Amino acid sequence: LSRQIILRFLDFWKILPWEGAPLTVASSEVGHADCFAESAGLFQSALKIGDHVQAGAQLGTIRGLDGSLLQTITAPATGQVAILRTFASAQPGDRLVQLFFPRLLV
């Protein structure tokens, strides 16, 4: 693969012509879904980056300083955890989790 990439790069810059087969790769697009904090508090995640989740699964919670539950964060779609907040303190509007999911192009 590395050799092919280098040879294609050399062909692109007209240094050495590429004589191999054309590259055939299925096109795909990645969609995303974001989860945001609705209130200020301490965010505690129930997962890690790379985890696969189903729509509706619990992703984490936001609790007040007194321990009261302020918000339960659930997955808006089925996907893979791509971005995950690591800071515990959250303010309204902070992105807590971003899920990626493939969308095939026709």
C-alpha positions, -999 to 999 in steps of 0.1 A, spaced: 0 0 0 28 24 9 46 17 -24 13 23 -44 7 56 -25 42 68 -33 40 58 -70 6 76 -73 21 107 -57 50 106 -83 24 103 -111 4 132 -97 34 154 -99 43 141 -134 76 126 -121 70 90 -129 39 78 -148 16 54 -130 10 22 -149 -10 2 -123 -47 -5 -122 -71 24 -113 -79 26 -77 -114 13 -69 -127 22 -34 -163 23 -23 -171 58 -15 -186 65 19 -194 95 40 -193 98 78 -223 114 95 -222 126 131 -246 132 159 -237 155 188 -248 154 225 -247 187 244 -250 197 281 -283 213 290 -273 224 324 -241 231 344 -227 203 365 -203 174 366 -203 151 336 -196 114 341 -192 93 310 -205 57 308 -183 48 278 -150 54 261 -138 65 226 -144 38 200 -173 22 218 -203 13 196 -237 24 209 -273 19 199 -298 48 196 -312 55 231 -283 40 250 -271 60 280 -239 78 273 -234 96 306 -249 119 332 -246 154 345 -249 157 383 -250 188 405 -224 195 432 -249 179 457 -250 147 436 -285 153 422 -291 140 387 -295 170 364 -294 153 329 -291 118 315 -273 119 281 -286 93 256 -274 84 221 -295 102 194 -284 76 168 -266 43 165 -229 49 160 -194 49 173 -180 73 200 -156 96 182 -153 126 205 -157 123 243 -154 151 268 -127 145 293 -133 175 316 -158 168 344 -172 202 346 -198 211 320 -217 243 311 -249 245 291 -241 241 254 -208 222 259 -204 192 235 -201 161 256 -201 133 230 -200 131 192 -210 98 175 -199 89 140 -219 67 117 -213 57 81 -235 69 53 -230 51 20 -230 72 -12 -247 59 -43 
